[in-house]
């Protein structure tokens, strides 16, 4: 019952009225990562993603979760999709990091309740980013295209350097980059957690914001966000006033690696970087969007760079939206296994295209006592173009 086929049978049984969403069924649905590896592997082409999202939506509407679980999930969604609120917490990150250091030194971190331990472990080693990308960035040289940029939620607050690297690279390759100030959350976290109505509200707002722009494409540098945005057409297909707009918007969405690869011939020279990079496929990029080669090809344009793949490359790192917070034990085990695989290739840097993976891999490496540097692929390309080193 914990396999994709088992979950599909449970979904069908619930629709047919043979089972109800009791604690046993909900536990099995909650335990699913939603990594979509089963979609890649399925010989019949079953679209598992929309099915698990719809099932989780029905669970959130009809199942009465235990009070502690319900409150914890509500707290997460009161903060995570709202950058202003998340930034307030981020400014107090120093205290959290000092607390983590003390708990680790005393050996008390393992004594914390699992979800609290996960929150402490996942705290990024950086304060909230006060410096946002400009709303409009002019291209270097003649303009090739006008590009809209999703700045994200967690991405905007804790990985502003990834957004800046994205703007630098796209501008260097001749793109005018517009990052509208009024944009909010894309709804990916809500959608993957079964909060469908909330996800639709976020989606409509984002579509309206970007459709005011003269952008040919909309670039996402977070795999989970890009996957959700490319699926807006399906998400809003039942809304007559938004279905067409959503489908048009989705057709314009590109992962940053896809956008960079489409800008041919390369305009700016790449400086050599003598680095060995192991690339980790974020699940919602590889399985959700089918984008595997574009990031690797993008990195291989850099002289001196060696790009490798770790054993068990298809294995999820355990981030999976809010999975590492609501299913911390399973996520922690996956993180340990992923880090062991990455360490086997003896790379200088791990590169991955998703904010959740960046946090999860860094936390798993710290917990294993094997700190490694984890960056977004676009940061490596930006360093090469600027000739500054990573």
TAKA-V162654 format. One record per residue. PSI is psi in whole degrees, 0 to 359 (none if undefined). OMEGA is omega in whole degrees, 0 to 359 (none if undefined). BURIAL is b if it has 16 or more other C-alpha atoms within 10 Angstrom, else e. Layout:
BEGIN
psi-><PSI;PSI>
omega-><OMEGA;OMEGA>
burial-><BURIAL;BURIAL>
END
This chain:
BEGIN
psi-><348;10;163;317;320;318;322;320;321;319;313;320;324;317;322;354;14;337;163;168;80;182;328;313;315;320;320;324;321;328;347;131;332;27;343;14;330;331;317;320;338;120;343;356;30;129;85;327;303;329;314;326;315;321;317;327;317;323;314;331;328;343;134;95;154;149;314;318;315;317;318;313;320;321;318;315;356;340;306;316;3;99;322;318;320;325;324;315;322;328;340;17;330;318;318;319;321;322;316;318;317;314;320;318;323;352;23;348;321;345;347;152;147;314;322;320;319;318;317;316;324;351;125;153;46;146;172;141;119;342;107;161;152;155;329;128;126;151;156;120;201;146;130;321;161;126;133;142;124;122;344;182;283;322;313;323;316;347;45;332;330;318;319;321;322;313;316;313;313;319;319;331;15;19;137;125;125;122;87;134;327;359;148;210;147;345;3;312;317;315;314;341;6;8;67;314;319;317;320;322;312;318;313;316;319;317;313;320;314;334;354;349;153;44;135;325;160;123;133;137;18;121;316;322;313;320;316;317;324;345;8;325;319;317;320;19;334;1;104;325;346;345;312;317;320;316;319;315;311;324;343;351;135;142;152;326;323;318;314;317;334;345;79;146;159;131;322;139;148;127;150;138;115;81;149;115;130;123;127;121;113;136;316;357;311;308;319;320;350;23;105;317;328;314;322;317;320;315;326;356;353;119;141;346;133;123;123;170;139;160;152;44;332;352;133;145;347;0;289;59;244;11;318;351;326;343;61;325;313;318;320;319;319;320;317;314;320;317;320;319;317;323;335;338;359;52;158;327;145;132;134;149;42;134;317;319;320;315;315;315;320;318;318;322;319;316;329;357;23;66;136;156;126;125;167;142;326;334;325;316;320;317;322;316;319;343;30;348;156;none>
omega-><178;174;177;179;178;179;177;178;177;177;181;180;179;179;180;179;181;174;175;179;174;185;181;180;181;179;180;177;178;184;179;178;189;183;177;175;179;178;177;185;189;179;181;178;179;179;185;185;179;181;181;178;179;179;178;176;179;177;182;180;191;184;180;181;173;187;183;179;181;181;181;180;179;178;179;184;171;185;193;183;185;185;181;179;180;180;177;177;182;180;176;185;181;179;180;181;178;178;179;181;180;181;179;182;180;181;184;184;181;181;181;172;190;183;177;177;179;178;180;182;186;179;183;180;181;177;175;183;181;187;181;178;178;178;179;179;182;178;172;183;182;184;175;185;171;188;172;182;170;180;171;181;174;180;183;186;186;181;176;179;176;176;180;178;178;179;181;183;182;178;179;179;171;180;165;185;179;178;187;181;186;182;178;181;178;179;184;181;180;182;183;180;177;179;190;182;178;179;180;178;178;182;180;181;182;178;181;181;184;180;173;185;175;186;177;178;175;185;173;176;174;187;181;178;180;180;179;182;177;182;180;181;177;184;184;183;180;181;187;183;183;186;181;179;181;180;178;179;182;181;181;186;177;166;183;179;176;181;181;181;180;182;181;358;178;184;186;180;175;176;184;173;180;183;172;186;172;183;177;178;171;187;184;170;182;184;183;183;181;181;180;187;184;179;180;178;178;180;183;173;182;179;176;183;176;181;181;177;183;171;181;183;182;184;177;180;179;179;169;181;178;184;183;176;182;175;192;183;179;180;180;178;178;179;178;181;179;180;178;178;180;181;183;184;174;180;176;187;170;179;177;189;181;183;180;178;179;180;183;182;178;180;180;179;177;182;180;182;182;183;177;179;181;183;173;180;182;177;178;179;178;178;179;181;181;179;184;188;183;none>
burial-><e;e;e;b;e;e;b;b;e;b;b;e;e;e;e;e;e;e;e;b;b;e;e;e;b;b;e;e;b;b;e;b;b;b;b;b;b;b;b;b;e;e;e;e;e;e;e;b;b;e;e;b;b;b;b;b;b;e;b;b;e;e;e;e;e;e;e;e;e;e;e;e;e;e;e;e;b;e;b;b;b;b;b;e;e;b;b;e;e;b;e;e;b;e;e;b;b;e;e;b;e;e;b;e;e;e;e;e;b;e;e;e;e;b;b;e;b;b;e;b;b;b;b;b;e;e;b;b;b;e;e;e;b;e;e;b;b;b;b;b;e;e;e;e;b;b;b;b;b;b;b;b;b;b;b;b;b;b;b;b;b;b;b;b;b;b;b;b;b;b;b;b;b;b;b;b;b;b;b;b;e;e;b;b;b;b;b;b;b;b;b;b;b;b;b;b;e;e;b;b;e;b;b;b;b;b;b;e;e;b;e;e;e;e;b;e;b;b;b;b;b;b;b;b;b;b;b;b;b;b;b;b;b;b;b;b;b;e;e;e;e;b;b;e;b;b;b;b;b;b;e;b;b;b;b;b;b;b;b;b;b;e;e;e;e;e;e;e;e;b;b;b;b;e;b;b;b;b;b;b;b;b;b;b;b;b;b;b;b;e;b;b;e;b;b;b;e;b;b;e;b;b;e;e;b;b;b;b;b;b;e;e;b;b;b;b;b;b;b;b;b;b;b;b;b;b;b;b;b;e;b;b;e;b;b;b;b;b;b;b;b;b;b;e;e;e;b;b;b;b;b;b;b;b;b;b;b;b;b;b;b;b;b;b;b;e;e;e;e;e;e;b;e;b;b;b;b;b;b;b;b;b;b;b;b;b;e;e;e;e>
END
